[in-house]
Amino acid sequence: MIIKRVLEKAIRLYRSKYPVIALTGPRQSGKTTLLKTLFSDYEYVSLENPDTRSFAETDPNGFLARYSEKVIFDEVQRVPALFSYIQTRVDEAPVMGRYILSGSQNFHLMQSITQSLAGRVAVFRLFPFDSQELNTAGLLADNYLEMIVRGFYPAIYDREIPSRVFYSNYVQTYIQRDISELVAIKDTRLFQNFLGLCAARAGQLLNLNSLANECGISQPTAKSWLSVLETSYIVFQLHPFHRNFNKRIVKTPKIYFYDTGLLCHLLKISSPDQLLAHPIKGNLFENMMVAEYLKRINHENRFEDIWFWRDSAGHEIDLLIQDGQVTRLAEMKAGLTVMPDMFETLAWWEKISEQQNLVKMLVYGGNENQSRSAGAVVSWRDFGK
């Protein structure tokens, strides 16, 4: 079953406005399927193929003469030199939607785009399914615990692959392979331990020194490995809001995983029942909601800035969203029952910030939306709409 992707709308719009469309995102997030669906009349060329890659590397002019227009180049970051030749061709004949580029290593792809194709390309990011996509397809569970453990990668739904099987293979086949291509890792087990330690810190402040010490590696190594995990769309950092109201704000970022199914696999959580009483349940719920919002704004091609806010006394806003002049605050609570004290931090932040145009939201584990004087109560299923 092919599930319709929200990002289709934005790509269709900008196809007629730019000569090059670039799509990046994690491996197995559905990029190839989406591009073949949207551009069914285009020729598809994968640069993972050694023979094709050799042709592009040794004779880029001949390669582009063979694939002159209406072509999808998948994993194009594998041939960085190709970008300059593409630039020359689109400058000579700026036909809109001429080349479609795709890649799963964000650093290499974006570095090549910045150097050669700035102003000529519209860049999009496709992540695993968001809740809206699964809900439209009738595949979103009523219980958020089930969704956290199951994860959101397309193969789990399209091909009905059990999560434990998919994520085990994903770690071995894709993560370790991508990491080894970007940085030299002598001890694979040590890196797996590092990955597990990152998982245990999901939704928490990132202390790089502590992470390095517990793993038994140097801080520069930990920083390098973390950077590669970000480049490969495994983890991301959420930075603190820059405005300082009381001079005691926390300036350390928080770490999250793009997909909670992978996160649960690394934490050896294999069922909703196991997660129900797990001490990290609240962090995993927060991770799912923050990742959901990040996926949603990328899939809808919305340009919003997101942060968290925390002070040294422990007051924290899980997600702070700025869209124009409007600031939205979201507090994440995994419970199914909404209690009055859940709004306390939202009210406290409103008071100290004296912020105008403020929207307060309590995102919780239940399925009903409510409007209260203290703020909007938003079901986990509807957050991000």
Number of C-alpha atoms within 10 A of each C-alpha: 9 13 18 14 20 18 19 16 13 16 22 13 10 17 18 14 15 19 24 25 23 22 23 23 22 23 22 16 20 20 22 19 13 19 20 14 14 14 17 11 10 17 14 18 17 15 21 15 11 10 10 13 20 14 15 21 16 11 13 20 17 12 17 17 11 9 16 14 17 18 19 24 20 24 22 27 25 17 18 17 16 20 21 15 15 20 20 13 19 19 13 9 11 15 17 18 22 22 24 25 22 27 25 25 24 21 17 18 24 18 13 20 21 13 10 20 21 12 11 18 24 20 17 18 22 23 28 23 25 22 25 20 18 18 15 12 13 10 14 18 14 14 14 21 20 18 19 25 25 25 23 24 25 20 16 17 19 11 10 11 14 12 22 20 11 17 23 13 12 16 17 11 11 16 19 15 12 18 18 14 10 17 12 9 15 9 8 11 10 14 18 17 15 21 21 17 17 23 23 17 19 23 25 17 18 18 13 17 15 12 19 18 12 12 18 13 15 14 15 12 13 21 15 14 20 21 15 23 19 18 22 22 21 20 22 21 18 20 17 23 20 12 10 13 12 10 9 11 20 21 16 16 20 19 22 28 25 25 24 25 26 27 28 23 22 21 16 12 18 17 15 17 12 13 19 13 9 12 9 15 17 17 19 28 25 23 24 26 27 26 20 23 19 20 21 24 17 18 23 17 17 12 11 12 14 20 20 22 24 18 17 12 9 11 16 18 20 23 22 19 18 15 12 9 8 12 17 15 24 24 24 25 21 19 14 12 9 17 8 7 8 15 18 13 16 23 13 12 18 16 10 10 12 10 12 10 9 14 17 20 22 23 25 27 21 20 15 13 17 12 10 9 6 15 17 17 22 23 18 26 25 14 21 17 9
